[in-house]
Amino acid sequence: MAKFRIKKGDTVQVLTGKDKGSTGKVIAVYRETDRVLVEGVNRVTRHTKAGQTARGSQTGGLVVQEAPIHVSNVQVVDPSDKKPTRTKTRVETVERDGRQKAVRTRVGVRSGKDL
């Protein structure tokens, strides 16, 4: 599996495709298929059948919902200037309980500030 630099809850911008330039929050990350689900991006129409649910009847019809988009088509937005940026990891050594411990922090390459 590839290393993901995008996590659930990140604000990302779409780089290519029909929703190019739009931003949204990551709802879910699907590591096995290299895809992410972004709020308000790649909306598709799904035909649902009227059926029975545990709480009662479900109405059928057209439902508009988000579809996953490939992780290579999105990039994390830098919080300081609201532009897409690459990410890197800064490792700091912190002393806790008398021991040295490495703490990793995600940092935007564009501004150098924490994400």
C-alpha positions in Angstrom: 0.0 0.0 0.0 1.1 3.5 -0.8 1.9 6.1 2.0 -0.9 8.6 2.4 -0.3 12.2 3.2 -4.0 13.0 3.5 -6.0 12.2 6.6 -9.7 12.3 7.5 -10.6 15.8 8.5 -8.1 17.6 6.2 -9.2 20.4 3.9 -8.1 19.5 0.4 -8.3 21.1 -3.0 -9.1 19.2 -6.2 -6.3 19.5 -8.8 -7.8 17.8 -11.9 -11.1 16.7 -13.2 -14.6 18.1 -13.4 -14.4 19.7 -9.9 -11.0 21.3 -10.4 -10.3 24.1 -8.0 -13.0 23.2 -5.5 -12.1 22.6 -1.9 -13.7 20.4 0.8 -13.1 18.4 3.9 -12.1 14.7 3.7 -14.9 12.5 5.0 -13.2 9.1 4.5 -10.0 7.6 3.3 -10.0 4.3 1.4 -6.4 3.0 1.6 -7.0 -0.2 -0.3 -8.2 1.6 -3.4 -6.1 4.8 -3.0 -9.2 7.0 -2.9 -10.6 9.7 -0.6 -14.2 10.9 -0.1 -14.4 14.7 -0.1 -17.4 16.7 1.1 -19.2 18.5 -1.8 -16.8 17.1 -4.5 -17.5 14.5 -7.3 -21.2 14.4 -6.6 -23.1 11.6 -8.5 -26.7 10.7 -8.9 -27.6 7.3 -7.5 -30.9 5.6 -8.2 -32.3 4.0 -5.1 -35.0 1.4 -4.8 -37.9 1.9 -2.4 -37.5 -0.6 0.4 -37.9 -1.4 4.1 -35.4 -0.3 6.7 -35.2 -1.0 10.4 -37.0 2.2 11.3 -39.7 2.1 8.6 -40.0 2.5 4.9 -37.3 4.1 2.7 -38.5 6.2 -0.2 -37.0 5.5 -3.5 -35.8 7.9 -6.2 -32.7 9.9 -7.1 -30.1 10.5 -4.4 -27.2 12.9 -5.0 -24.1 11.9 -3.0 -20.3 12.1 -3.1 -18.2 9.5 -4.8 -14.6 8.7 -4.0 -11.8 10.6 -5.9 -8.3 9.3 -6.5 -5.8 10.6 -3.9 -3.4 11.8 -6.6 -6.0 14.4 -7.7 -6.3 16.2 -4.4 -3.8 18.2 -2.3 -3.9 19.5 1.2 -4.7 23.2 1.6 -2.2 25.3 3.6 -4.2 27.0 6.5 -2.0 30.2 6.3 -2.7 31.2 2.7 -5.5 28.8 1.6 -3.4 27.4 -1.3 -2.5 23.7 -2.0 0.8 22.5 -0.6 2.8 19.4 -0.2 3.4 18.0 3.2 6.4 16.8 5.1 7.0 15.5 8.6 9.0 17.3 11.3 10.5 15.1 14.0 11.1 16.6 17.4 12.5 15.0 20.5 10.5 15.6 23.6 11.4 14.5 27.1 8.5 12.7 28.9 8.8 10.8 32.1 12.5 11.1 32.0 12.8 9.5 28.6 13.5 10.9 25.1 10.5 10.4 22.8 10.2 11.3 19.1 7.1 13.3 18.2 6.1 13.6 14.5 4.2 16.7 13.3 2.8 17.2 9.8 4.0 20.5 8.2 3.1 22.4 5.1 6.0 22.8 2.7 4.7 26.1 1.4 4.7 28.0 4.7 6.4 25.7 7.1 3.5 25.9 9.5 1.8 22.9 11.2 -1.2 21.4 9.5 
